[in-house]
Amino acid sequence: MDYTNIVIFIILAFSLGAIMIMYRDRIPQRLRKGMALIAVAFILFAFYLIVYSFLNLGSS
């Protein structure tokens, strides 16, 4: 199985989370909560993909 897309998504999800933390003062108040929820959802899905990849590592 090709894990290239999964690795790219994981890197981008964690990058979005880091950007949200570093620039939280510069993000407008209206967008802050929604973007934070989206970033958390992406990071949780990235963790799920990491665990899923480790569990299926030997089966391919």
C-alpha positions as CSV (number, residue, x, y, z in Angstrom):
1,M,0.0,0.0,0.0
2,D,1.2,3.5,-0.9
3,Y,1.3,5.6,2.3
4,T,2.4,8.9,0.5
5,N,-1.0,10.5,0.7
6,I,-1.4,9.5,4.4
7,V,2.0,11.0,5.3
8,I,1.2,14.2,3.5
9,F,-2.1,14.5,5.3
10,I,-0.5,13.9,8.7
11,I,2.2,16.5,8.1
12,L,-0.4,19.1,6.9
13,A,-2.8,18.3,9.8
14,F,0.0,18.9,12.4
15,S,1.2,21.9,10.6
16,L,-2.3,23.4,10.6
17,G,-2.4,22.8,14.4
18,A,0.9,24.4,14.9
19,I,0.0,27.5,12.8
20,M,-3.3,27.8,14.8
21,I,-1.3,27.8,18.1
22,M,1.4,30.2,16.9
23,Y,-0.9,32.8,15.3
24,R,-4.0,32.5,17.5
25,D,-3.8,36.3,18.2
26,R,-3.8,37.2,14.6
27,I,-6.8,35.1,13.6
28,P,-10.1,37.0,13.6
29,Q,-12.4,36.1,16.5
30,R,-15.2,35.0,14.2
31,L,-13.0,32.4,12.5
32,R,-11.0,31.2,15.5
33,K,-13.4,28.7,17.0
34,G,-14.4,27.1,13.7
35,M,-10.8,26.8,12.5
36,A,-9.7,25.3,15.8
37,L,-12.5,22.7,15.7
38,I,-11.5,21.8,12.1
39,A,-7.8,21.6,13.1
40,V,-8.6,19.3,16.1
41,A,-10.7,17.1,13.8
42,F,-7.9,16.8,11.3
43,I,-5.3,16.0,14.0
44,L,-7.6,13.3,15.5
45,F,-8.0,11.8,12.1
46,A,-4.3,11.9,11.6
47,F,-3.7,10.0,14.9
48,Y,-6.3,7.5,13.7
49,L,-4.4,7.0,10.4
50,I,-1.1,6.6,12.3
51,V,-2.6,3.9,14.5
52,Y,-4.4,2.2,11.6
53,S,-1.1,2.2,9.6
54,F,0.8,0.6,12.5
55,L,-1.9,-2.1,13.0
56,N,-1.9,-3.0,9.3
57,L,1.8,-2.8,8.8
58,G,2.5,-6.5,8.7
59,S,-0.6,-7.5,6.7
60,S,0.5,-6.0,3.4
